[in-house]
Amino acid sequence: MSRFRDGMIGPTVVLSIICFVAALLLSFTYNITTPVIEANKKSAVNEVSFTGMPTTTSFTQLDPAGLPDGIAEAFMTADRSYYIFMAVTKGWGGPVTFYVGLDADGHYAGIKMGENSETPGLGSKVAAPDYLDKFYGHSDPGSVDAVTGVTITTNALKAALALCSEAFDILNQ
């Protein structure tokens, strides 16, 4: 018995058993949490809503291939009256996700800021409804002034809106 414990075989077997149990527990945890994580992932069509928007079930998901880089998800209604895009641009603290709804004329109808690493209290000024409402009815992101002190995050929003307008134009050629 001391030969097993003091030799190479004993520690190797014990370490192998520990690794096997750890891998088994990780696999078990992964299988339990995966459905919860997938359920918590928000799709652009469920994240943004706006006046006149039809039910979320009337949107069809589009393949973002062929759309500008930065468009992660794209949806439209069958009659092409509404579009929803998820755009990811670079902000001050890293990537910033914006959910943007457009009407049939390409005007912004709904905007919501999603995942971001912007400075709390500053970057969130761009996500304030009273600021985002200024874009509604416009199709040019440059038509609204930047938020003072949050220029980089405002530029990230305007870049996302420009990407969504470009994607809208591509889909309506």
Contacts in CASP RR format, 6 or more apart in sequence:
PFRMAT RR
TARGET T0000
AUTHOR 0000-0000-0000
METHOD contacts of the structure
MODEL  1
MSRFRDGMIGPTVVLSIICFVAALLLSFTYNITTPVIEANKKSAVNEVSF
TGMPTTTSFTQLDPAGLPDGIAEAFMTADRSYYIFMAVTKGWGGPVTFYV
GLDADGHYAGIKMGENSETPGLGSKVAAPDYLDKFYGHSDPGSVDAVTGV
TITTNALKAALALCSEAFDILNQ
4 10 0 8 1.000
43 61 0 8 1.000
43 73 0 8 1.000
43 86 0 8 1.000
44 72 0 8 1.000
44 73 0 8 1.000
44 74 0 8 1.000
44 75 0 8 1.000
44 84 0 8 1.000
44 85 0 8 1.000
44 86 0 8 1.000
44 99 0 8 1.000
45 56 0 8 1.000
45 59 0 8 1.000
45 61 0 8 1.000
45 73 0 8 1.000
45 75 0 8 1.000
45 84 0 8 1.000
46 56 0 8 1.000
47 86 0 8 1.000
47 99 0 8 1.000
47 112 0 8 1.000
47 114 0 8 1.000
48 84 0 8 1.000
48 99 0 8 1.000
48 100 0 8 1.000
48 101 0 8 1.000
48 110 0 8 1.000
48 111 0 8 1.000
48 112 0 8 1.000
49 110 0 8 1.000
50 101 0 8 1.000
50 109 0 8 1.000
50 110 0 8 1.000
50 136 0 8 1.000
51 109 0 8 1.000
52 109 0 8 1.000
53 82 0 8 1.000
53 101 0 8 1.000
53 109 0 8 1.000
54 77 0 8 1.000
54 81 0 8 1.000
54 82 0 8 1.000
58 77 0 8 1.000
58 78 0 8 1.000
59 75 0 8 1.000
59 76 0 8 1.000
59 77 0 8 1.000
59 82 0 8 1.000
59 84 0 8 1.000
60 75 0 8 1.000
60 76 0 8 1.000
60 77 0 8 1.000
60 78 0 8 1.000
61 73 0 8 1.000
61 74 0 8 1.000
61 75 0 8 1.000
62 74 0 8 1.000
62 75 0 8 1.000
62 76 0 8 1.000
62 171 0 8 1.000
63 74 0 8 1.000
64 71 0 8 1.000
64 72 0 8 1.000
64 73 0 8 1.000
64 74 0 8 1.000
66 170 0 8 1.000
67 74 0 8 1.000
67 166 0 8 1.000
67 167 0 8 1.000
67 170 0 8 1.000
67 171 0 8 1.000
68 163 0 8 1.000
68 166 0 8 1.000
68 167 0 8 1.000
68 170 0 8 1.000
70 87 0 8 1.000
70 88 0 8 1.000
70 89 0 8 1.000
70 163 0 8 1.000
71 85 0 8 1.000
71 86 0 8 1.000
71 87 0 8 1.000
71 163 0 8 1.000
71 164 0 8 1.000
71 167 0 8 1.000
72 86 0 8 1.000
72 87 0 8 1.000
72 88 0 8 1.000
72 97 0 8 1.000
73 84 0 8 1.000
73 85 0 8 1.000
73 86 0 8 1.000
74 83 0 8 1.000
74 84 0 8 1.000
74 85 0 8 1.000
74 86 0 8 1.000
74 167 0 8 1.000
74 171 0 8 1.000
75 83 0 8 1.000
75 84 0 8 1.000
75 85 0 8 1.000
76 82 0 8 1.000
76 83 0 8 1.000
76 84 0 8 1.000
76 171 0 8 1.000
77 83 0 8 1.000
80 104 0 8 1.000
80 171 0 8 1.000
80 172 0 8 1.000
81 103 0 8 1.000
81 104 0 8 1.000
82 101 0 8 1.000
82 102 0 8 1.000
82 103 0 8 1.000
82 104 0 8 1.000
82 109 0 8 1.000
83 101 0 8 1.000
83 102 0 8 1.000
83 106 0 8 1.000
83 164 0 8 1.000
83 167 0 8 1.000
83 168 0 8 1.000
83 171 0 8 1.000
84 99 0 8 1.000
84 100 0 8 1.000
84 101 0 8 1.000
84 102 0 8 1.000
85 99 0 8 1.000
85 100 0 8 1.000
85 101 0 8 1.000
85 102 0 8 1.000
85 163 0 8 1.000
85 164 0 8 1.000
85 167 0 8 1.000
85 168 0 8 1.000
86 97 0 8 1.000
86 98 0 8 1.000
86 99 0 8 1.000
86 100 0 8 1.000
87 97 0 8 1.000
87 98 0 8 1.000
87 100 0 8 1.000
87 159 0 8 1.000
87 160 0 8 1.000
87 161 0 8 1.000
87 163 0 8 1.000
87 164 0 8 1.000
88 95 0 8 1.000
88 96 0 8 1.000
88 97 0 8 1.000
88 98 0 8 1.000
88 160 0 8 1.000
89 95 0 8 1.000
89 96 0 8 1.000
89 98 0 8 1.000
89 156 0 8 1.000
89 157 0 8 1.000
89 159 0 8 1.000
89 160 0 8 1.000
89 163 0 8 1.000
90 96 0 8 1.000
90 156 0 8 1.000
90 159 0 8 1.000
91 116 0 8 1.000
91 118 0 8 1.000
91 152 0 8 1.000
91 153 0 8 1.000
91 155 0 8 1.000
91 156 0 8 1.000
92 118 0 8 1.000
92 119 0 8 1.000
92 123 0 8 1.000
92 152 0 8 1.000
92 153 0 8 1.000
92 156 0 8 1.000
93 116 0 8 1.000
93 117 0 8 1.000
93 118 0 8 1.000
93 119 0 8 1.000
94 116 0 8 1.000
94 117 0 8 1.000
94 118 0 8 1.000
95 115 0 8 1.000
95 116 0 8 1.000
95 117 0 8 1.000
96 113 0 8 1.000
96 114 0 8 1.000
96 115 0 8 1.000
96 116 0 8 1.000
96 117 0 8 1.000
96 118 0 8 1.000
96 153 0 8 1.000
96 156 0 8 1.000
96 157 0 8 1.000
96 160 0 8 1.000
97 113 0 8 1.000
97 114 0 8 1.000
97 115 0 8 1.000
97 116 0 8 1.000
98 111 0 8 1.000
98 112 0 8 1.000
98 113 0 8 1.000
98 114 0 8 1.000
98 156 0 8 1.000
98 157 0 8 1.000
98 160 0 8 1.000
98 161 0 8 1.000
98 164 0 8 1.000
99 110 0 8 1.000
99 111 0 8 1.000
99 112 0 8 1.000
99 114 0 8 1.000
100 108 0 8 1.000
100 110 0 8 1.000
100 111 0 8 1.000
100 160 0 8 1.000
100 161 0 8 1.000
100 164 0 8 1.000
101 108 0 8 1.000
101 109 0 8 1.000
101 110 0 8 1.000
101 111 0 8 1.000
101 164 0 8 1.000
102 108 0 8 1.000
102 109 0 8 1.000
102 139 0 8 1.000
102 164 0 8 1.000
102 165 0 8 1.000
102 168 0 8 1.000
103 109 0 8 1.000
103 137 0 8 1.000
105 139 0 8 1.000
106 139 0 8 1.000
106 165 0 8 1.000
106 168 0 8 1.000
107 136 0 8 1.000
107 137 0 8 1.000
107 138 0 8 1.000
107 139 0 8 1.000
108 135 0 8 1.000
108 136 0 8 1.000
108 137 0 8 1.000
108 138 0 8 1.000
108 139 0 8 1.000
108 161 0 8 1.000
108 164 0 8 1.000
109 136 0 8 1.000
109 137 0 8 1.000
110 132 0 8 1.000
110 136 0 8 1.000
111 132 0 8 1.000
111 135 0 8 1.000
111 136 0 8 1.000
111 157 0 8 1.000
111 161 0 8 1.000
112 127 0 8 1.000
112 132 0 8 1.000
113 124 0 8 1.000
113 126 0 8 1.000
113 127 0 8 1.000
113 132 0 8 1.000
113 157 0 8 1.000
114 127 0 8 1.000
116 123 0 8 1.000
116 153 0 8 1.000
118 124 0 8 1.000
118 126 0 8 1.000
118 150 0 8 1.000
118 153 0 8 1.000
122 149 0 8 1.000
122 150 0 8 1.000
122 153 0 8 1.000
123 150 0 8 1.000
123 153 0 8 1.000
125 131 0 8 1.000
125 147 0 8 1.000
125 150 0 8 1.000
125 153 0 8 1.000
126 132 0 8 1.000
126 147 0 8 1.000
126 150 0 8 1.000
126 153 0 8 1.000
126 154 0 8 1.000
126 156 0 8 1.000
126 157 0 8 1.000
131 144 0 8 1.000
131 147 0 8 1.000
134 144 0 8 1.000
135 141 0 8 1.000
135 143 0 8 1.000
135 144 0 8 1.000
135 161 0 8 1.000
138 144 0 8 1.000
139 165 0 8 1.000
140 165 0 8 1.000
141 157 0 8 1.000
141 158 0 8 1.000
141 159 0 8 1.000
141 161 0 8 1.000
141 162 0 8 1.000
141 165 0 8 1.000
142 158 0 8 1.000
146 154 0 8 1.000
146 155 0 8 1.000
146 158 0 8 1.000
147 153 0 8 1.000
147 154 0 8 1.000
END
